[in-house]
Amino acid sequence: MKKRVFLLATAIVVGFLLGFMTGTLRFQDWPQTFADPAAGEGVLPLESWGNGTDNVAQRPRVEVERVFDLGVISEDVQEISHDFVLRNAGEQPLQLSLGPTSCHCTGATISQTTVPPGESATIAVQLQLRNLKGTLEQSVLLYTNDPDFAEISLTLTGKREAPVWWQEPEWNVGRLLENQEKTTRIPLFSSEETPLEVTELAWEEETLEPFLEGTVESLAPEELRNVPEAKSGKVLVLTLKPGLPRGAFQQKLRLKTNSAKRPELSLMIHGVVGEPLTLHGQGWNEEKGILTLDSLHQGEKLERTLWLIVKGENYDRYPLEIKGVTPDFVQVKLGETSRMKETQTSRTPLTITIPADAPACNYWGDQPEEMGLLLLQTNEEEPMRIGLRFTIF
């Protein structure tokens, strides 16, 4: 009797172990990675993804070489450009728009903003070289409705010889509060045998001159050692004084030097003076006031949270209110504000939702009338305008 019980128990255990091992082997045989759908390998059948309509192949898909090396550029060349060719390898129209560039020395134009399936667009990137020297790397940001590549950076690299050059070709001040002061140091290098001297400073825009101050100082020995091709240098100390009027500002500083080959240089200074409110989050372009969301299939839901940051003495009593949104199916909500007394900063979440039952539409464009719009009432008389860029197909 005991022997029969033992044999029965043994059979049960062996059966369990065999079943477990079989299940484990089957699990290990299941694909662990998903390759590019266009390659046709390593991809699960669409039915097993749980949503047979969510087919990546039916979406727009970007193909582009993102970096181009210009090689060695002669100092006589003052401007250079390259055409990036972008192809839509998907099965839906590809929407394109230009974003910010890495420097005022960089510009871009686009041949078309809508690229049908199988067709291509050209993005021409231009680089002004007058104030650039040494290793170059400048880029332009491109926004697309490809769900996998909503933002693409197109970059030009290279190397340029020059007798005198800035370490940075511009001073992007960013956003300033009213009555805020800001200072920076920008080194200036020379590869000539004669020690570099700056003989004159002059501002181009006279109305902004009272709010800007520039002085020239000696370059620290360690700073010079860090640039092997430089034989001498100076450092320009720039200060923005309180009192600049509200809004965007731009000023050009011209310098004269003792260089026979480069007797004059210029430096661009730009920024914005405004209210103490800034918006932060994925897809937000402060310069253009546009929030790029996504390209969706009908039936998909999108939710994006950004942060409204207020700094300064009014951080704890700064008004925020949603005044309106277009199209009206877009849902916008202000969350609970958190405050930090030590840094005089408040942070408020701003959540934007496109519901799953939203209709097919195209709000992907560069002009205000081609986009959605969110109106946010702040401490200003006029509400803050936030362009909403998205498509549903």
C-alpha positions in Angstrom: 0.0 0.0 0.0 2.8 2.4 1.0 4.6 1.5 -2.2 1.6 2.4 -4.3 1.2 5.8 -2.5 4.9 6.5 -3.0 4.7 5.7 -6.8 1.6 7.9 -7.2 3.2 10.8 -5.4 6.4 10.4 -7.5 4.3 10.5 -10.7 2.5 13.7 -9.7 5.8 15.4 -8.9 7.4 14.3 -12.2 4.4 15.5 -14.1 4.5 18.9 -12.4 8.2 19.3 -13.2 7.8 18.4 -16.8 4.9 20.8 -17.2 6.9 23.6 -15.5 9.9 23.0 -17.7 7.8 22.9 -20.9 6.2 26.2 -20.0 9.5 27.7 -19.1 11.1 26.6 -22.4 8.1 28.0 -24.3 8.4 31.3 -22.4 12.0 31.5 -23.3 11.3 31.0 -27.0 8.9 34.0 -27.0 10.5 37.0 -28.7 12.1 39.4 -26.2 12.8 42.3 -28.6 10.8 43.9 -31.3 12.7 44.9 -34.5 11.9 47.6 -37.0 8.5 46.6 -38.6 9.9 47.5 -42.0 12.5 44.7 -41.6 9.8 42.1 -41.1 11.8 40.2 -38.4 11.4 39.8 -34.7 8.0 41.4 -34.7 4.9 39.9 -33.2 1.8 39.7 -35.4 -0.4 42.8 -35.0 -3.2 40.8 -33.5 -1.2 39.9 -30.5 -0.5 43.6 -29.6 -4.0 43.9 -28.3 -5.1 46.6 -30.8 -5.1 45.5 -34.4 -5.5 49.2 -35.6 -2.4 50.5 -34.0 -0.1 49.6 -36.9 3.2 51.3 -36.8 3.6 50.8 -40.6 0.4 52.8 -41.1 2.0 55.9 -39.5 4.4 58.4 -41.0 8.0 57.3 -40.6 11.1 59.6 -40.9 14.3 58.5 -42.7 17.1 61.1 -42.6 20.9 61.3 -42.1 21.1 63.4 -39.0 24.7 64.5 -39.0 26.8 65.8 -41.9 30.5 66.5 -41.6 31.6 69.6 -43.6 35.3 68.6 -43.2 38.0 71.3 -43.0 36.7 74.7 -43.9 39.0 77.5 -45.2 39.0 80.8 -43.1 38.1 82.6 -46.4 34.7 80.9 -46.4 32.2 83.0 -44.6 29.0 81.0 -45.1 28.3 77.3 -45.8 25.2 75.2 -46.2 24.1 71.6 -46.5 20.8 70.1 -47.7 19.4 67.3 -45.5 17.1 65.1 -47.5 14.3 63.6 -45.4 12.1 60.8 -46.7 8.6 59.6 -45.5 8.9 55.8 -45.4 5.5 55.4 -43.7 2.0 55.2 -45.1 0.5 58.4 -43.7 1.5 62.1 -44.6 4.5 63.4 -42.6 4.1 66.8 -41.0 7.2 68.9 -40.5 8.0 72.2 -38.9 11.3 73.9 -37.9 12.2 74.5 -34.3 15.0 76.5 -32.7 18.6 76.5 -33.8 21.6 76.0 -31.6 23.0 79.5 -32.4 22.0 82.7 -34.2 24.8 81.8 -36.6 22.6 78.9 -37.8 19.6 79.1 -40.1 17.3 76.7 -41.9 14.6 76.5 -44.5 12.3 73.7 -45.4 11.1 72.8 -48.9 7.6 71.6 -47.8 5.8 71.0 -44.5 3.7 68.1 -45.6 5.5 65.0 -47.1 3.3 62.4 -48.7 4.2 58.7 -48.3 7.2 57.7 -50.3 8.2 61.3 -51.0 11.0 63.5 -49.7 11.6 67.0 -48.3 14.8 69.1 -48.2 15.9 71.0 -45.1 18.6 73.5 -46.0 20.8 74.4 -43.1 23.0 77.4 -43.4 26.0 78.3 -41.1 27.5 81.8 -40.8 31.2 81.2 -40.1 32.5 84.7 -39.4 32.8 84.3 -35.7 33.4 80.5 -35.6 36.7 78.7 -35.5 38.1 75.3 -34.5 35.8 72.3 -34.0 32.2 73.2 -35.2 28.9 71.6 -34.2 25.7 73.5 -34.8 22.2 72.1 -35.2 18.6 72.8 -36.0 15.6 71.1 -34.3 12.9 69.6 -36.5 9.4 68.7 -35.2 7.6 65.8 -36.9 4.4 63.8 -36.4 6.3 60.5 -36.5 5.4 59.0 -33.1 8.9 57.6 -32.7 10.7 60.8 -33.6 8.7 63.8 -32.6 11.9 65.9 -32.4 15.0 65.4 -34.7 18.2 67.3 -34.4 20.0 67.9 -37.8 23.7 68.7 -37.1 26.5 70.1 -39.1 30.1 69.4 -37.9 33.5 70.4 -39.2 36.7 72.3 -38.4 37.6 75.9 -39.4 40.8 77.8 -39.2 40.7 81.5 -38.2 43.2 84.0 -36.8 40.9 85.3 -34.0 37.7 83.7 -32.7 35.2 83.6 -29.8 34.8 80.6 -27.6 31.1 81.2 -28.0 29.7 83.1 -31.0 26.8 84.6 -29.0 25.4 85.2 -25.5 21.9 83.7 -25.2 20.8 85.3 -22.0 17.5 83.4 -21.8 14.7 84.7 -19.8 15.2 87.6 -17.3 13.0 88.9 -14.6 12.4 92.6 -14.4 15.2 94.4 -12.6 17.4 91.3 -12.7 21.1 91.7 -13.4 23.2 89.1 -15.2 26.9 88.7 -16.0 28.9 86.4 -18.2 32.6 85.9 -19.4 33.3 85.1 -23.0 36.9 84.2 -23.9 38.5 85.5 -27.2 41.5 83.7 -28.7 44.1 84.4 -31.3 46.5 82.0 -33.2 48.7 84.9 -34.4 52.2 85.5 -33.0 51.4 89.1 -32.0 49.6 89.2 -28.6 46.0 90.0 -29.0 44.7 93.4 -28.0 41.1 94.8 -28.1 41.2 98.4 -29.1 37.5 99.4 -29.1 34.1 98.3 -28.0 30.9 99.6 -29.7 27.2 98.8 -29.3 25.0 98.7 -32.4 21.7 99.5 -30.8 21.9 102.8 -28.9 18.6 102.5 -27.0 19.9 99.4 -25.2 23.3 100.8 -24.5 22.5 102.1 -21.0 21.6 98.6 -19.9 24.7 96.8 -21.1 28.3 97.1 -19.9 31.3 95.4 -21.5 34.9 95.3 -20.2 38.0 93.5 -21.5 40.3 91.5 -19.1 43.3 89.3 -19.3 42.8 85.7 -20.0 43.8 83.3 -17.2 46.8 81.1 -18.1 44.9 77.9 -17.6 42.2 79.0 -20.0 44.8 79.6 -22.6 46.4 76.2 -22.0 43.1 74.5 -22.6 43.1 75.7 -26.3 46.3 74.3 -27.9 45.9 76.3 -31.2 45.7 79.7 -29.3 48.8 81.7 -28.7 47.1 84.6 -26.8 43.7 85.8 -25.8 41.4 88.1 -23.8 38.1 87.7 -22.0 35.1 89.9 -22.5 33.0 90.5 -19.3 29.4 91.4 -20.1 26.8 92.7 -17.7 23.1 93.2 -18.3 21.9 95.9 -15.9 18.4 96.1 -14.3 15.8 98.2 -16.1 15.6 96.6 -19.6 12.1 97.0 -21.0 9.8 94.0 -21.2 9.9 91.7 -24.3 12.6 90.2 -26.5 15.8 92.1 -26.9 18.8 91.8 -29.3 22.0 93.7 -29.3 25.2 93.4 -31.3 28.6 94.3 -29.8 31.4 95.2 -32.3 35.1 94.9 -31.3 38.2 96.2 -33.0 41.5 94.3 -32.5 45.1 94.7 -33.4 44.9 91.6 -35.7 45.9 92.4 -39.3 43.8 89.5 -40.6 40.8 90.0 -38.3 40.6 93.7 -37.3 36.9 93.5 -36.4 34.6 91.0 -34.7 31.0 91.0 -33.6 29.1 89.3 -30.8 25.3 88.8 -30.7 23.4 89.2 -27.4 19.8 88.3 -27.1 17.1 87.3 -24.5 13.7 88.0 -23.1 12.6 90.2 -20.2 9.2 89.3 -18.9 7.0 88.1 -16.1 8.4 85.6 -13.6 6.4 82.7 -15.2 8.1 80.0 -17.3 6.7 76.8 -18.8 8.7 73.6 -18.8 8.0 70.1 -20.3 8.3 67.8 -23.3 7.5 69.4 -26.6 7.4 73.1 -25.4 9.2 75.7 -27.5 9.3 78.9 -25.5 10.7 81.0 -28.4 7.7 80.2 -30.6 5.1 79.7 -27.9 4.2 76.2 -29.3 3.6 72.9 -27.6 4.1 69.9 -29.9 2.0 67.0 -28.7 1.9 63.9 -30.9 0.4 62.2 -33.9 -2.4 59.9 -32.9 -4.7 57.3 -34.3 -8.4 57.7 -33.6 -9.2 55.8 -30.4 -5.8 56.7 -28.8 -5.6 58.9 -25.7 -2.8 61.3 -25.0 -2.0 62.9 -21.6 0.9 65.4 -21.2 1.9 67.2 -18.0 4.0 70.3 -18.0 5.1 72.6 -15.2 4.4 76.3 -14.6 7.2 77.8 -12.6 7.0 81.1 -10.9 10.0 82.8 -9.3 10.3 86.0 -7.3 8.6 87.9 -4.5 5.1 87.2 -5.8 5.7 83.4 -6.1 3.0 82.6 -3.5 0.3 84.8 -4.9 0.6 84.5 -8.6 -2.8 84.0 -10.4 -3.2 81.2 -12.9 -6.5 80.4 -14.7 -7.5 78.5 -17.9 -9.4 81.0 -20.0 -10.1 78.9 -23.1 -8.9 76.1 -25.3 -9.4 75.2 -29.0 -10.4 72.7 -30.2 -13.0 72.2 -27.4 -12.4 68.5 -27.0 -8.9 69.1 -25.6 -9.1 68.9 -21.8 -6.8 71.2 -19.7 -6.4 71.1 -15.9 -4.3 73.1 -13.4 -3.1 70.9 -10.5 -2.2 71.8 -7.0 0.5 74.4 -6.5 3.6 73.6 -4.4 5.7 76.4 -3.0 9.3 76.7 -1.7 9.8 79.7 0.5 13.6 79.3 0.6 13.9 79.8 -3.1 10.8 81.9 -3.6 9.5 79.5 -6.2 6.1 77.9 -6.9 5.4 75.0 -9.2 2.0 74.1 -10.7 1.3 71.1 -13.0 -0.6 71.8 -16.2 -2.1 68.6 -17.7 -3.4 68.5 -21.3 -5.5 65.5 -22.3 -6.7 64.5 -25.8 -9.4 61.9 -25.1 -9.8 58.6 -27.0 -13.1 59.7 -28.6 -11.6 62.8 -30.2 -12.4 63.1 -33.9 -9.8 63.0 -36.8 -8.2 66.4 -37.3 -5.0 68.2 -38.3 -3.7 70.9 -36.1 -0.1 70.5 -37.2 1.1 73.7 -38.7 3.5 76.7 -38.3 0.8 79.5 -38.4 -1.5 80.3 -35.5 -4.6 79.5 -37.5 -3.2 76.0 -38.3 -2.8 75.0 -34.6 -4.9 74.6 -31.5 -4.8 77.2 -28.8 -4.7 77.3 -25.0 -5.3 80.7 -23.3 -3.8 80.9 -19.8 -4.6 84.0 -17.7 -1.6 85.1 -15.6 -0.6 88.3 -13.9 -0.5 90.1 -17.3 -3.4 92.0 -18.8 -3.4 89.7 -21.9 -3.5 85.9 -21.4 -0.6 83.7 -22.3 -1.1 82.1 -25.7 0.1 78.5 -26.1 -0.1 77.0 -29.6 -1.1 73.3 -29.6 0.3 71.2 -32.4 -1.1 67.6 -33.0 -2.8 65.4 -35.5 -5.4 62.6 -35.2 -5.9 60.3 -38.2 
